[in-house]
Amino acid sequence: MMVLVDTDMQTTLAENDDDTRDSGRLDSYIEWTCPADGTYFINVKGFSGATGTFMVSVTMAGGDTGGDPCGEGGISFYAPAATVSYTPEGGTLDDTDCVWTIVCSVGQQVDMSFTRFSTEEYFDMVSIYDGTRDGDSIGSLSGELSELAKKDFVSTQSSVVVEFITDASIGADGFEMQYACSGGSGGGSSLNVYVEPSVEFQSTSVGGHDTYVLTATPIGTAASAYTIFGSDVSLVRLPAAYQVATPFGSNTGGTNPAFWAVANNDAMGYAQYDSWLTVGITDGDPGGALSSIGFDWTTWTEAAAFSCNDCAVFWMSPDLAPAGPTVVGQVTVASGSSGSVNLGLQGRSAGGGTDWQAHNVAFAYP
């Protein structure tokens, strides 16, 4: 369980356990609006006193200007992709007018998708306006997610206003909406309608470990992937994983199969089960087709997880990246453990369309 504690180191602000929203697994996950500058604390504890290792990551979900969406002027988002979340503890409040303004680069549009939704039908309304509050209505929604006639929306302008107005009685859980800037000079959409992540368990591994191969399969208009990356809105997050030292181990592109019979003992390591990242290449990348930037590989170890927000593994010549299912990594982790690898991907679109981009793609194991 994860507990968020106030600046007094005593008051519990929020707590959570077994929440599937972020990774699709039973992680702890808290979304919280910080009311003021200060040092806040996270307490992590195991069930019934259990002990072990864990990884905590903190990301900004939006609201670059801070503040209260239901206060004067609302709040604004300038990130290329984020989540608008309004799910107050105890339910939505009565007689509120909350405003979120999403601003993309000139020439782009805003792609929106509601992933959670519960408001008082007909009386507590979420409205989306194209450009400004005086712009054309893109949609008005109320009720339950399963009953909405439409969940996905696209603007014609480079900004939208999302407004939530409630009446004097009866609240509900609220809503969450993912958005991404797309088109124009900013590249393709960041909503993940472009790749299907999968994880394959390897039948053999190092003693006391399990090995998994991670694959991203392009779907929809996506044709190929040429980079995996971490950014402020889409961190690369890697679990603590088994590593083999050079020259038999590798950080990118997999390991050379010729080394597997040589580095196959405790002294040299087990090269076949090394942990690494890649974009399609798995044989050690003898031709040097891949490069990487922003990774401190020395800090990703069997004892320590790793994350970065300005990093990438990429094809030096993107057009040479192969089409179809693309291996993006291998991790060898403690047997019986569970977790995920998270990262962003980018690639070419079919028919020469704008390059696509997907954020926060989760590869969950086992």
ABEGO torsion letter per residue (X at the ends): XBBBBBAAGABBABBBBGBAAAAGBBBBBBBBBBABBEBBBBBBBBBGGBBEBBBBBBBBAEGAAEEBAABBGEBBBABABBBBBBBBBGEBBBGBBBBBBBBBBBGBBBBBBBABBBBBBGABBBBBBBGBAABBBABBBBEBAAABABABBBBABABBBBBBBBBABEBBAEBBBBBBBBEEAAEBBABBAABBBBBBBBABBBBGBBBBBBBBBBBEABABBABBBBBAABBBBBBBBBBBBOAABBABGEBBAAAAAABABAAAEBAAABBBBBBGBAAGGAAGABBBBGBBAAABBAABBBBBABBBBBBABAAABBBEBBBAEBBBBBBGBBEBBBBBBBBBBBGGBBBBBBBGBBBBOX
